[in-house]
Amino acid sequence: MEKKPRNSKPAKAPESREERLKQALKANLARRKAQAKARKSGEERE
C-alpha cells in the first residue's frame, strides 16, 4: 500500500489567500470611507 503525501495542497493556495485578503481589505476600506462620508454629510445638514 502506498500512502499519499499529506502535503497535497495546491501551490497557489497562499497566493490566492493573499489576493482574497487584499480584495477584502480594499472592499472594507471603501465601505468605511463611504460610511464616514455619509456621516459627515449627515452632520452638515443638521
N, CA, C and O atoms as a Maestro MAE file, in Angstrom:
{
 s_m_m2io_version
 :::
 2.0.0
}

f_m_ct {
 s_m_title
 :::
 protein
 m_atom[184] {
  # First column is atom index #
  i_m_mmod_type
  r_m_x_coord
  r_m_y_coord
  r_m_z_coord
  i_m_residue_number
  s_m_chain_name
  s_m_pdb_residue_name
  s_m_pdb_atom_name
  i_m_atomic_number
  :::
  1 25 0.831 -1.196 0.000 1 A "MET " " N  " 7
  2 3 0.000 0.000 0.000 1 A "MET " " CA " 6
  3 2 0.870 1.252 0.000 1 A "MET " " C  " 6
  4 15 1.805 1.388 0.789 1 A "MET " " O  " 8
  5 25 0.536 2.148 -0.899 2 A "GLU " " N  " 7
  6 3 1.235 3.425 -0.928 2 A "GLU " " CA " 6
  7 2 0.439 4.463 -0.167 2 A "GLU " " C  " 6
  8 15 -0.788 4.516 -0.250 2 A "GLU " " O  " 8
  9 25 1.147 5.274 0.565 3 A "LYS " " N  " 7
  10 3 0.488 6.365 1.284 3 A "LYS " " CA " 6
  11 2 0.608 7.632 0.453 3 A "LYS " " C  " 6
  12 15 1.655 7.914 -0.131 3 A "LYS " " O  " 8
  13 25 -0.473 8.382 0.411 4 A "LYS " " N  " 7
  14 3 -0.438 9.651 -0.302 4 A "LYS " " CA " 6
  15 2 0.289 10.677 0.563 4 A "LYS " " C  " 6
  16 15 0.167 10.653 1.788 4 A "LYS " " O  " 8
  17 25 1.025 11.553 -0.050 5 A "PRO " " N  " 7
  18 3 1.688 12.594 0.750 5 A "PRO " " CA " 6
  19 2 0.652 13.504 1.414 5 A "PRO " " C  " 6
  20 15 -0.367 13.851 0.817 5 A "PRO " " O  " 8
  21 25 0.929 13.872 2.631 6 A "ARG " " N  " 7
  22 3 -0.010 14.718 3.377 6 A "ARG " " CA " 6
  23 2 -0.069 16.135 2.815 6 A "ARG " " C  " 6
  24 15 -1.091 16.813 2.912 6 A "ARG " " O  " 8
  25 25 1.018 16.559 2.239 7 A "ASN " " N  " 7
  26 3 1.090 17.920 1.723 7 A "ASN " " CA " 6
  27 2 0.520 17.965 0.311 7 A "ASN " " C  " 6
  28 15 1.258 18.203 -0.645 7 A "ASN " " O  " 8
  29 25 -0.764 17.742 0.172 8 A "SER " " N  " 7
  30 3 -1.394 17.702 -1.143 8 A "SER " " CA " 6
  31 2 -2.107 19.011 -1.482 8 A "SER " " C  " 6
  32 15 -2.926 19.057 -2.400 8 A "SER " " O  " 8
  33 25 -1.792 20.074 -0.739 9 A "LYS " " N  " 7
  34 3 -2.412 21.370 -1.018 9 A "LYS " " CA " 6
  35 2 -1.809 21.947 -2.295 9 A "LYS " " C  " 6
  36 15 -0.626 21.744 -2.567 9 A "LYS " " O  " 8
  37 25 -2.594 22.650 -3.065 10 A "PRO " " N  " 7
  38 3 -2.044 23.266 -4.280 10 A "PRO " " CA " 6
  39 2 -1.034 24.359 -3.935 10 A "PRO " " C  " 6
  40 15 -1.132 25.001 -2.889 10 A "PRO " " O  " 8
  41 25 -0.082 24.557 -4.809 11 A "ALA " " N  " 7
  42 3 0.976 25.531 -4.561 11 A "ALA " " CA " 6
  43 2 0.446 26.963 -4.564 11 A "ALA " " C  " 6
  44 15 1.031 27.837 -3.925 11 A "ALA " " O  " 8
  45 25 -0.643 27.210 -5.268 12 A "LYS " " N  " 7
  46 3 -1.175 28.566 -5.372 12 A "LYS " " CA " 6
  47 2 -2.047 28.969 -4.187 12 A "LYS " " C  " 6
  48 15 -2.542 30.096 -4.157 12 A "LYS " " O  " 8
  49 25 -2.248 28.107 -3.231 13 A "ALA " " N  " 7
  50 3 -3.124 28.407 -2.096 13 A "ALA " " CA " 6
  51 2 -2.707 29.684 -1.359 13 A "ALA " " C  " 6
  52 15 -3.566 30.531 -1.113 13 A "ALA " " O  " 8
  53 25 -1.438 29.865 -0.997 14 A "PRO " " N  " 7
  54 3 -1.075 31.103 -0.298 14 A "PRO " " CA " 6
  55 2 -1.302 32.345 -1.153 14 A "PRO " " C  " 6
  56 15 -1.731 33.379 -0.641 14 A "PRO " " O  " 8
  57 25 -1.019 32.255 -2.446 15 A "GLU " " N  " 7
  58 3 -1.232 33.404 -3.321 15 A "GLU " " CA " 6
  59 2 -2.710 33.757 -3.404 15 A "GLU " " C  " 6
  60 15 -3.079 34.928 -3.321 15 A "GLU " " O  " 8
  61 25 -3.547 32.754 -3.567 16 A "SER " " N  " 7
  62 3 -4.970 33.032 -3.677 16 A "SER " " CA " 6
  63 2 -5.497 33.593 -2.361 16 A "SER " " C  " 6
  64 15 -6.388 34.442 -2.359 16 A "SER " " O  " 8
  65 25 -4.950 33.123 -1.244 17 A "ARG " " N  " 7
  66 3 -5.350 33.651 0.067 17 A "ARG " " CA " 6
  67 2 -4.934 35.116 0.168 17 A "ARG " " C  " 6
  68 15 -5.705 35.953 0.639 17 A "ARG " " O  " 8
  69 25 -3.720 35.423 -0.272 18 A "GLU " " N  " 7
  70 3 -3.244 36.805 -0.246 18 A "GLU " " CA " 6
  71 2 -4.130 37.697 -1.108 18 A "GLU " " C  " 6
  72 15 -4.497 38.798 -0.697 18 A "GLU " " O  " 8
  73 25 -4.470 37.224 -2.298 19 A "GLU " " N  " 7
  74 3 -5.330 38.005 -3.188 19 A "GLU " " CA " 6
  75 2 -6.698 38.232 -2.559 19 A "GLU " " C  " 6
  76 15 -7.251 39.329 -2.631 19 A "GLU " " O  " 8
  77 25 -7.238 37.179 -1.938 20 A "ARG " " N  " 7
  78 3 -8.537 37.282 -1.283 20 A "ARG " " CA " 6
  79 2 -8.488 38.308 -0.148 20 A "ARG " " C  " 6
  80 15 -9.406 39.113 0.010 20 A "ARG " " O  " 8
  81 25 -7.417 38.274 0.633 21 A "LEU " " N  " 7
  82 3 -7.278 39.217 1.738 21 A "LEU " " CA " 6
  83 2 -7.131 40.647 1.227 21 A "LEU " " C  " 6
  84 15 -7.695 41.578 1.804 21 A "LEU " " O  " 8
  85 25 -6.375 40.820 0.147 22 A "LYS " " N  " 7
  86 3 -6.218 42.156 -0.439 22 A "LYS " " CA " 6
  87 2 -7.565 42.710 -0.888 22 A "LYS " " C  " 6
  88 15 -7.891 43.868 -0.628 22 A "LYS " " O  " 8
  89 25 -8.342 41.867 -1.565 23 A "GLN " " N  " 7
  90 3 -9.648 42.309 -2.054 23 A "GLN " " CA " 6
  91 2 -10.584 42.627 -0.899 23 A "GLN " " C  " 6
  92 15 -11.318 43.614 -0.955 23 A "GLN " " O  " 8
  93 25 -10.570 41.808 0.145 24 A "ALA " " N  " 7
  94 3 -11.433 42.039 1.303 24 A "ALA " " CA " 6
  95 2 -11.040 43.331 2.010 24 A "ALA " " C  " 6
  96 15 -11.908 44.098 2.428 24 A "ALA " " O  " 8
  97 25 -9.748 43.577 2.147 25 A "LEU " " N  " 7
  98 3 -9.274 44.793 2.794 25 A "LEU " " CA " 6
  99 2 -9.669 46.024 1.988 25 A "LEU " " C  " 6
  100 15 -10.097 47.034 2.548 25 A "LEU " " O  " 8
  101 25 -9.524 45.934 0.675 26 A "LYS " " N  " 7
  102 3 -9.880 47.048 -0.197 26 A "LYS " " CA " 6
  103 2 -11.373 47.353 -0.109 26 A "LYS " " C  " 6
  104 15 -11.767 48.517 -0.031 26 A "LYS " " O  " 8
  105 25 -12.205 46.309 -0.120 27 A "ALA " " N  " 7
  106 3 -13.653 46.490 -0.019 27 A "ALA " " CA " 6
  107 2 -14.027 47.069 1.339 27 A "ALA " " C  " 6
  108 15 -14.886 47.947 1.424 27 A "ALA " " O  " 8
  109 25 -13.394 46.590 2.393 28 A "ASN " " N  " 7
  110 3 -13.664 47.078 3.742 28 A "ASN " " CA " 6
  111 2 -13.299 48.554 3.856 28 A "ASN " " C  " 6
  112 15 -14.060 49.341 4.418 28 A "ASN " " O  " 8
  113 25 -12.149 48.927 3.329 29 A "LEU " " N  " 7
  114 3 -11.712 50.314 3.381 29 A "LEU " " CA " 6
  115 2 -12.666 51.215 2.606 29 A "LEU " " C  " 6
  116 15 -13.015 52.298 3.076 29 A "LEU " " O  " 8
  117 25 -13.088 50.780 1.429 30 A "ALA " " N  " 7
  118 3 -14.027 51.561 0.622 30 A "ALA " " CA " 6
  119 2 -15.349 51.736 1.357 30 A "ALA " " C  " 6
  120 15 -15.931 52.821 1.342 30 A "ALA " " O  " 8
  121 25 -15.825 50.674 2.001 31 A "ARG " " N  " 7
  122 3 -17.080 50.750 2.751 31 A "ARG " " CA " 6
  123 2 -16.953 51.712 3.925 31 A "ARG " " C  " 6
  124 15 -17.863 52.498 4.185 31 A "ARG " " O  " 8
  125 25 -15.833 51.655 4.632 32 A "ARG " " N  " 7
  126 3 -15.622 52.548 5.771 32 A "ARG " " CA " 6
  127 2 -15.534 54.000 5.329 32 A "ARG " " C  " 6
  128 15 -16.052 54.887 6.006 32 A "ARG " " O  " 8
  129 25 -14.884 54.249 4.199 33 A "LYS " " N  " 7
  130 3 -14.801 55.610 3.672 33 A "LYS " " CA " 6
  131 2 -16.186 56.123 3.304 33 A "LYS " " C  " 6
  132 15 -16.519 57.275 3.580 33 A "LYS " " O  " 8
  133 25 -16.989 55.272 2.684 34 A "ALA " " N  " 7
  134 3 -18.347 55.660 2.302 34 A "ALA " " CA " 6
  135 2 -19.182 55.960 3.541 34 A "ALA " " C  " 6
  136 15 -19.955 56.918 3.550 34 A "ALA " " O  " 8
  137 25 -19.033 55.155 4.579 35 A "GLN " " N  " 7
  138 3 -19.776 55.383 5.819 35 A "GLN " " CA " 6
  139 2 -19.351 56.697 6.464 35 A "GLN " " C  " 6
  140 15 -20.198 57.464 6.922 35 A "GLN " " O  " 8
  141 25 -18.054 56.962 6.504 36 A "ALA " " N  " 7
  142 3 -17.553 58.197 7.096 36 A "ALA " " CA " 6
  143 2 -18.058 59.404 6.310 36 A "ALA " " C  " 6
  144 15 -18.435 60.420 6.895 36 A "ALA " " O  " 8
  145 25 -18.064 59.289 5.000 37 A "LYS " " N  " 7
  146 3 -18.548 60.380 4.151 37 A "LYS " " CA " 6
  147 2 -20.037 60.619 4.389 37 A "LYS " " C  " 6
  148 15 -20.480 61.766 4.458 37 A "LYS " " O  " 8
  149 25 -20.809 59.542 4.513 38 A "ALA " " N  " 7
  150 3 -22.249 59.661 4.759 38 A "ALA " " CA " 6
  151 2 -22.506 60.300 6.120 38 A "ALA " " C  " 6
  152 15 -23.404 61.131 6.256 38 A "ALA " " O  " 8
  153 25 -21.728 59.919 7.119 39 A "ARG " " N  " 7
  154 3 -21.893 60.513 8.452 39 A "ARG " " CA " 6
  155 2 -21.566 61.999 8.418 39 A "ARG " " C  " 6
  156 15 -22.278 62.816 9.002 39 A "ARG " " O  " 8
  157 25 -20.483 62.340 7.730 40 A "LYS " " N  " 7
  158 3 -20.064 63.736 7.662 40 A "LYS " " CA " 6
  159 2 -21.117 64.581 6.953 40 A "LYS " " C  " 6
  160 15 -21.443 65.673 7.418 40 A "LYS " " O  " 8
  161 25 -21.649 64.100 5.848 41 A "SER " " N  " 7
  162 3 -22.669 64.858 5.121 41 A "SER " " CA " 6
  163 2 -23.966 64.916 5.926 41 A "SER " " C  " 6
  164 15 -24.712 65.889 5.815 41 A "SER " " O  " 8
  165 25 -24.242 63.908 6.723 42 A "GLY " " N  " 7
  166 3 -25.429 63.897 7.575 42 A "GLY " " CA " 6
  167 2 -25.321 64.926 8.684 42 A "GLY " " C  " 6
  168 15 -26.320 65.548 9.045 42 A "GLY " " O  " 8
  169 25 -24.134 65.117 9.229 43 A "GLU " " N  " 7
  170 3 -23.923 66.098 10.290 43 A "GLU " " CA " 6
  171 2 -24.021 67.515 9.752 43 A "GLU " " C  " 6
  172 15 -24.501 68.405 10.453 43 A "GLU " " O  " 8
  173 25 -23.580 67.741 8.531 44 A "GLU " " N  " 7
  174 3 -23.602 69.081 7.949 44 A "GLU " " CA " 6
  175 2 -25.022 69.567 7.698 44 A "GLU " " C  " 6
  176 15 -25.285 70.768 7.757 44 A "GLU " " O  " 8
  177 25 -25.933 68.653 7.419 45 A "ARG " " N  " 7
  178 3 -27.320 69.041 7.143 45 A "ARG " " CA " 6
  179 2 -28.023 69.550 8.387 45 A "ARG " " C  " 6
  180 15 -28.881 70.429 8.301 45 A "ARG " " O  " 8
  181 25 -27.672 69.011 9.535 46 A "GLU " " N  " 7
  182 3 -28.377 69.365 10.769 46 A "GLU " " CA " 6
  183 2 -28.001 70.717 11.294 46 A "GLU " " C  " 6
  184 15 -28.517 71.144 12.327 46 A "GLU " " O  " 8
  :::
 }
 m_bond[183] {
  # First column is bond index #
  i_m_from
  i_m_to
  i_m_order
  :::
  1 1 2 1
  2 2 3 1
  3 3 4 2
  4 3 5 1
  5 5 6 1
  6 6 7 1
  7 7 8 2
  8 7 9 1
  9 9 10 1
  10 10 11 1
  11 11 12 2
  12 11 13 1
  13 13 14 1
  14 14 15 1
  15 15 16 2
  16 15 17 1
  17 17 18 1
  18 18 19 1
  19 19 20 2
  20 19 21 1
  21 21 22 1
  22 22 23 1
  23 23 24 2
  24 23 25 1
  25 25 26 1
  26 26 27 1
  27 27 28 2
  28 27 29 1
  29 29 30 1
  30 30 31 1
  31 31 32 2
  32 31 33 1
  33 33 34 1
  34 34 35 1
  35 35 36 2
  36 35 37 1
  37 37 38 1
  38 38 39 1
  39 39 40 2
  40 39 41 1
  41 41 42 1
  42 42 43 1
  43 43 44 2
  44 43 45 1
  45 45 46 1
  46 46 47 1
  47 47 48 2
  48 47 49 1
  49 49 50 1
  50 50 51 1
  51 51 52 2
  52 51 53 1
  53 53 54 1
  54 54 55 1
  55 55 56 2
  56 55 57 1
  57 57 58 1
  58 58 59 1
  59 59 60 2
  60 59 61 1
  61 61 62 1
  62 62 63 1
  63 63 64 2
  64 63 65 1
  65 65 66 1
  66 66 67 1
  67 67 68 2
  68 67 69 1
  69 69 70 1
  70 70 71 1
  71 71 72 2
  72 71 73 1
  73 73 74 1
  74 74 75 1
  75 75 76 2
  76 75 77 1
  77 77 78 1
  78 78 79 1
  79 79 80 2
  80 79 81 1
  81 81 82 1
  82 82 83 1
  83 83 84 2
  84 83 85 1
  85 85 86 1
  86 86 87 1
  87 87 88 2
  88 87 89 1
  89 89 90 1
  90 90 91 1
  91 91 92 2
  92 91 93 1
  93 93 94 1
  94 94 95 1
  95 95 96 2
  96 95 97 1
  97 97 98 1
  98 98 99 1
  99 99 100 2
  100 99 101 1
  101 101 102 1
  102 102 103 1
  103 103 104 2
  104 103 105 1
  105 105 106 1
  106 106 107 1
  107 107 108 2
  108 107 109 1
  109 109 110 1
  110 110 111 1
  111 111 112 2
  112 111 113 1
  113 113 114 1
  114 114 115 1
  115 115 116 2
  116 115 117 1
  117 117 118 1
  118 118 119 1
  119 119 120 2
  120 119 121 1
  121 121 122 1
  122 122 123 1
  123 123 124 2
  124 123 125 1
  125 125 126 1
  126 126 127 1
  127 127 128 2
  128 127 129 1
  129 129 130 1
  130 130 131 1
  131 131 132 2
  132 131 133 1
  133 133 134 1
  134 134 135 1
  135 135 136 2
  136 135 137 1
  137 137 138 1
  138 138 139 1
  139 139 140 2
  140 139 141 1
  141 141 142 1
  142 142 143 1
  143 143 144 2
  144 143 145 1
  145 145 146 1
  146 146 147 1
  147 147 148 2
  148 147 149 1
  149 149 150 1
  150 150 151 1
  151 151 152 2
  152 151 153 1
  153 153 154 1
  154 154 155 1
  155 155 156 2
  156 155 157 1
  157 157 158 1
  158 158 159 1
  159 159 160 2
  160 159 161 1
  161 161 162 1
  162 162 163 1
  163 163 164 2
  164 163 165 1
  165 165 166 1
  166 166 167 1
  167 167 168 2
  168 167 169 1
  169 169 170 1
  170 170 171 1
  171 171 172 2
  172 171 173 1
  173 173 174 1
  174 174 175 1
  175 175 176 2
  176 175 177 1
  177 177 178 1
  178 178 179 1
  179 179 180 2
  180 179 181 1
  181 181 182 1
  182 182 183 1
  183 183 184 2
  :::
 }
}
